[in-house]
Amino acid sequence: MSLIRVLAIAMLCATLLVASPIGAQQPPPTVNPADVVPDKMPFDVPYGAPISLERANAAISAAVAEAKKRDWKMNISVVDAGGNLVSFQRMDGAQLASIQIAQHKARWAVLTRRETKAYENAIQTNVSVATLDGIIASRGGIPLIEGGKIIGAIGCSGGVGSQDEVTCKAGAATINK
């Protein structure tokens, strides 16, 4: 056999090997988390009786104490199980734009029965989440759950998302145990 014929056969075999399904490794299909259908309803926590003013103020006091300890200026709100404002506190020097944001975070957390951080995470992989009416996709909104039922939510705003979340967790800890 001539050298040209040997090279031609070798090239043909290499081409067939690369083009065949055996040689071509297909990457595994990526699954969009939004396309996964869960067996049960996620975040299916029932609503309970609304939080009292006394409990709402205790949650706010704990959040304020955490913010003061860290020298953060926060706006903190607590809503009842229906999303209605129960109590609010604006710390001295907290930014004015965060008044409504804190209330919105609390309301969104109670209406959707999950922390607003869930939407911050979801929007990064599923942009259709941004089409939800009234969405707040920023940390700092946490449902308040007592006896397995949502009695309200706390919302904090004034810092970056992680600061808002830390402040809210301190307030939520007075109820979520």
C-alpha positions in Angstrom: 0.0 0.0 0.0 1.2 3.5 -0.8 1.7 6.0 1.9 -1.0 8.2 0.5 -3.5 5.4 0.6 -2.6 4.6 4.2 -3.0 8.3 5.2 -6.3 8.5 3.4 -7.7 5.4 5.2 -6.4 6.7 8.6 -8.1 10.1 8.0 -11.3 8.4 7.0 -11.3 6.3 10.2 -10.6 9.3 12.3 -13.4 11.2 10.7 -15.8 8.4 11.2 -14.8 8.0 14.8 -15.2 11.7 15.6 -18.6 11.8 13.8 -20.0 8.7 15.4 -22.1 8.8 18.5 -19.5 6.7 20.3 -16.7 9.3 19.8 -18.9 12.4 20.3 -19.7 12.8 24.0 -22.8 14.8 24.4 -23.0 17.0 27.6 -25.8 16.0 29.9 -28.9 18.1 29.4 -29.2 21.0 31.8 -32.4 21.1 33.8 -33.9 24.5 34.4 -35.0 24.6 38.1 -38.2 26.3 37.0 -39.1 23.3 34.9 -39.0 20.8 37.8 -42.5 19.9 39.0 -42.4 19.2 42.8 -44.7 16.5 44.2 -45.9 18.8 47.0 -46.6 22.5 47.2 -43.5 24.3 48.4 -43.8 26.8 51.2 -47.2 25.5 52.0 -47.4 27.0 55.5 -50.9 27.9 56.6 -51.8 31.4 57.8 -52.7 31.8 61.4 -54.1 34.5 63.6 -52.5 37.9 63.1 -49.5 38.9 65.2 -50.3 41.2 68.2 -48.9 44.7 68.5 -46.9 43.6 71.6 -45.2 40.7 69.7 -44.6 42.9 66.6 -42.9 45.5 68.8 -40.8 42.8 70.5 -39.5 41.7 67.1 -38.7 45.2 66.1 -36.9 45.9 69.4 -34.7 42.8 68.8 -34.0 43.9 65.2 -33.1 47.5 66.4 -30.8 46.1 69.1 -28.9 44.0 66.4 -28.7 47.0 64.1 -27.4 49.3 66.9 -24.8 46.8 67.9 -23.4 46.9 64.4 -24.0 50.7 63.9 -26.5 50.2 61.1 -29.4 52.6 60.5 -32.4 50.6 59.6 -36.1 50.8 58.8 -38.0 47.9 60.3 -41.6 46.9 59.8 -43.9 44.1 60.9 -47.1 43.1 59.1 -49.8 40.7 60.1 -50.8 37.5 58.4 -52.8 39.5 55.8 -49.9 41.8 55.0 -51.3 44.8 56.9 -48.8 47.0 58.8 -48.8 46.4 62.5 -45.7 48.3 63.6 -42.9 50.2 62.1 -39.7 51.9 63.4 -37.3 54.1 61.5 -34.0 54.4 63.3 -32.3 57.8 63.4 -30.5 58.5 60.2 -32.0 55.6 58.2 -32.5 56.4 54.6 -36.0 57.6 53.6 -36.3 55.4 50.5 -36.0 52.3 52.8 -39.3 53.1 54.7 -41.4 51.7 51.9 -38.9 49.0 51.0 -39.0 47.6 54.5 -42.8 47.5 54.5 -42.8 46.0 51.0 -40.3 43.2 52.0 -42.5 42.3 55.0 -45.6 42.3 52.9 -44.0 40.2 50.1 -42.6 37.7 52.7 -46.1 37.1 54.2 -48.0 37.0 51.0 -45.7 34.5 49.4 -45.0 32.6 52.6 -41.2 32.6 52.1 -38.2 34.8 52.7 -37.6 37.4 50.1 -34.1 36.0 49.7 -35.7 33.1 47.8 -36.7 35.5 45.1 -33.2 37.1 45.1 -31.8 33.6 44.4 -34.6 32.6 41.9 -34.2 35.7 39.8 -30.6 34.8 39.0 -31.6 31.6 37.3 -35.1 32.3 36.1 -35.7 35.8 34.8 -39.4 35.1 34.4 -39.6 35.6 38.2 -39.1 39.3 37.5 -42.5 39.4 35.9 -44.3 38.6 39.2 -46.6 41.5 40.2 -45.1 43.4 43.1 -42.0 41.3 43.5 -39.3 42.2 45.9 -36.2 40.2 45.1 -33.9 41.4 47.9 -33.0 39.9 51.2 -34.6 41.3 54.4 -38.1 40.0 54.5 -38.9 37.0 56.7 -42.2 35.3 57.6 -43.0 35.0 61.3 -44.1 31.5 62.1 -45.6 30.4 65.4 -47.1 26.9 66.0 -46.6 26.0 62.3 -48.6 29.0 61.1 -47.7 32.3 59.6 -48.7 35.1 61.9 -46.9 37.9 60.1 -43.6 38.9 58.6 -40.7 41.3 59.4 -39.0 43.5 56.8 -35.8 45.4 57.1 -34.2 47.9 54.8 -31.4 50.5 55.0 -28.2 48.6 54.4 -27.1 46.2 51.8 -29.1 43.0 51.5 -26.9 40.9 53.9 -27.2 43.7 56.6 -31.0 43.8 56.1 -31.2 40.0 56.4 -29.1 39.9 59.6 -31.2 42.6 61.2 -34.4 40.8 60.2 -33.2 37.4 61.5 -32.6 39.0 64.9 -36.2 40.2 65.0 -37.6 37.0 63.5 -35.8 35.0 66.2 -38.2 36.4 68.8 -41.0 34.3 67.2 -39.4 31.7 64.8 -37.8 29.3 67.3 
